[in-house]
Amino acid sequence: MDAVSDPPKPPVSIPRRVFDILSGFGLATFLILLLGLLTWLATLEQVERGLLPTMKKYFDASSFFFTPDLKILNFNGTPVKIPLPGGYWVCALLFVNLFFGGIIRARKGWRHAGNLISHGGILLLIVAGGVAQWKEVRGNMAVSQGASSDVAEDYTEYVVEVSEIKDGKRSNIHVIPGKYLDDLQEQRIGSLRWFNRKLHGMATDGSEPRTFRLPDFPFDLEVNGWRENCQPVGILERAPSDGELVADGYYLLKREGEKQAEANSAGCYARALNRDGSASDPFILAGASFYGKTIQIGERAFLVEMHKRYWPVPFKVRLDKFTATFSPNTMKPESFVSKVTRIEGNHEIPVTIQMNEPMRQNGLTFYQASYGPTGERDPEKMFSVFEVVQNPSDQWPKISIAIVALGLAIQFLLKLGIFITARIKA
């Protein structure tokens, strides 16, 4: 009698195959190892490039692929170029893997409740990183003793501000964010293009200027030649060597980017486009300048300047007392302590801000970051510098760790209970 063969299994559909790959343990292992490699390489590279540029290169959402730039990655003096995926997208893929494999595909039931809870905590941790990537804002606030402030200054973003001066004060302020400026090409204008520049403005060598409409003003603003880190230099001090545009006897000398990105000083060229079709001569806007450009039209005066972006804080912070202790015979600080008063309307709340003990209020976190002036040891003459962080997911990592710990504890107790019950029955 012939054996009855099993009926052939139906072929696995393509969506099922994709699901099996995305939810597989092998993919999870690979992604975790890859994240460890990216973290290690970023730690090495930030020594040479600085923290913020390295973080943007390795973990920013705009970085799909990149090539590490490390001296250790070379063969006989030739750099080895190894393209790697950006950490942000590795984390996004890990989220999908954990959700499919740790939640959808995982075994259900009370015996596996701890595993499900722990995976949920890890998913929350990844989400917290994504929210911080898109929503976190960091700046600093410097406050002298006895003074107060309700404005923070962004670490890296430079903006162009246009305002009208009335009675010696700025009014009708228009702010052009840095994201609309920092992608402008750097401008190069040679001496042979002088006539072309006079006829056609600043757009030369394929560098297209950008016009910002100012409907409340009698002119629009045209900007070009953005440089991330530069310094205005007089032509009598140092002659241009790369065809830079000269405005009022000055030009923007490009400098290498600083390791600490907050130390960069941006700059650009601009000119006013009047409503009658005429245009002013190009002028320089630079973060390193103490004064902006004044434009006089009839009896009206306008100020165009560049500075780091300011953002308001919904309460005032008054520095009552700042103390600092230093290691013996050195300028190395051991601790900073700022006694402040948080002023909200008619309420004044005393708060102490020190290392590892920030102040949290209204979605903002104030950390004790630094002090000044540099080299000063007399606390009475010092001012305090707070790092101000606006991050909706600030406390999410702490919550996620608590969820993971709870899930592991539940799973351990369940396994222990099952084991004890089985031993008693035996």
Secondary structure, 3 states (H helix, E strand, C coil): CCCCCCCCCCCCCHHHHHHHHHCCHHHHHHHHHHHHHHHHHHHHHHHHHCHHHHHHHHHCCCCCEECCCCCCCEECCEECCCCEECHHHHHHHHHHHHHHHHHHCCCCCHHHHHHHHHHHHHHHHHHHHHHHHHHCEEEEEEEEECCEEEEEEEEEEEEEEEEEEECCEEEEEEEECHHHCCCCCCCCCCHHHHHHHHHHCCCCCCCCCEEECCCCCCEEEEEEEEECCEEEEECCCCCCCCCCCCECCEEEEECCCCCCHHHCCCEEEEEEEECCCCECCCEEEECCCCCCEEEEECCEEEEEEEEEEEEEEEEEEEEEEEEEEECCCCCCEEEEEEEEEEEECCEEEEEEEECCECEEECCEEEEEEEEECCCCCCHHHCEEEEEEEECCCCCHHHHHHHHHHHHHHHHHHHHHHHHHHHHHHC
